[in-house]
Amino acid sequence: MENVPEIDLREEGLPAHAGRRREQALALRDACLGWLPLGGLLAWVADPFARGWLRRSGSPFLGEIAAIAATLAQPGIWLLHGAYAFGCTALADDGPDGPVLRRTLDWPFPGLGRLVEVVHQRGPAGDFLNVTWPGFAGVLTAVAPGRFAASINQAPMRRRTKAGWLLWLDYALNALAAFFSSGRPPPEHSLRVAFETCATFDQACRFLETAPVARPVLFLVAGCAPGERVLIERDGDDARVYRDRTVVANAWRDRSDGWRPRVCGEGTPVENNRRRVAAMAACTGRHPPNLEWATAPVVNACTRVAVEMCPATGRLVVAGWEAEGRVTVVTESHIRTAGVSPASCVMSGRDASGPEMS
C-alpha cells in the first residue's frame, strides 16, 4: 500500500521535480504511449510536431516543458503535453463549510491512478494544490485555499462527418485544426495561469471566460462563499456561463447538432453522459465522507482519479484508481497558506469492495 505522494515545489520548479521523480515520470510516459498502437514510434515521429505547435500556441510554460523533456531525455514528452484525450464527471455544490467541487478523471491509460501526486505550487496570487503527475506542466484539477477550486472536463467532439465509420476522420480533422492554430495555449495551461495569477473566484471566472484556448473545453469553478460556483463552456472565443445546476460530464449543457459527447463507460455517447450527469447531480446537497459519492456510473473502468475540494477550508481528498480498484493508504497533512490556517489535505483510495466498477 502506498500514500498518494504530496510534494512541495514552492521553492523549485517542475523540471527539478521531474529529475528527482524520473522513474515515475517515465512510467507515466510508458503507461500512456504503451496503450497506443505503435506508441514508441509515434513518440519519435510526433514529438517535433507537438513541440512546434506548443511554440506557436504562446504557452508561458514552453521553457519549462523543454527543460522537462531535456531532463527526462526520452521521446514522447512533448507529445504528451499536447494530448487531450480524457473524460470526466464533475459537480460544484454548496457544502456546510462552503462550495465543494467533486470530480472524477477518466483516462484509459493504466497506471495513472498509481502515479497521481498532489503538488504544492505557488504563483503571484498565492499557493495552490495541484492534483497531477510528475513531468506534467499543466493543471487539470487544483484548489487554491482561500481563493477557488477548478477542474477541466473535455468538451464534446465536433463532427464534420455524419457516417459512423468516418469518426476517425473527425478525430484527425479536429487535431489538425488545433495544430494549425496559433496564439492559443492548451486549456490546461490557461487553467494553471488562473491559479498562479487570479486572487479571487471572480477574477478566475473572468479569466477563464476570455483567455484564448486551443480546444473546446469545460471549466468548473468553485469559490469560498455560498453560491460561488460556475460552469464555463468554451468553444473558440465563445463562452457560455451557467451558475445553476453546476454539474457536467463531456457534453454541452444544451444539446447541439454537429457535436458528439465523449464516452466514459458503457452506453451511447448521449446516454452515457446523461447517466453520469444524473448520478453526479443526485449527490447535490449530500456530503458523505471518504468519497462515498464515487460510484458507478460516475466511476467506471477508465476512472483513474477521484477528487473532492473545498477552497474555503483548503480541504482536498484524492483517490488514485485503476480498473481493479487498487487500495491506497489514507493520509492527512496540514498546509499553511495565505488566508487559510491550517488547510487540510487528505489523500485516499478505495479497494474493490468500495464503489462499483463498470
Secondary structure, DSSP 8 states (H G I E B T S, - for coil): -----EEE-TTS-HHHHHHHTHHHHHHHHHHHHHHSTTHHHHHHHHHHHHHHHHHHHT-TTHHHHHHHHHHH-STTHHHHHH----EEEEEEEEETTEEEEEEEEE-S-TTHHHH-EEEEEEETTEEEEEEE-TT--S-SEEEETTTEEEEEEE--EE-S---GGGHHHHHHHHHHHHHT--S---HHHHHHHHHHH--SHHHHHHHHHHS--SS-EEEEEE-SSTT-EEEEEEETTEEEEE-SS-EESSS-SS--TTEE----SSS-HHHHHHHHHHHHHTTTT---STTTT--TTTS-TTEEEEEEEETTTTEEEEEE--TT------EEEEEEETTEEEEEEEE----TTSS---
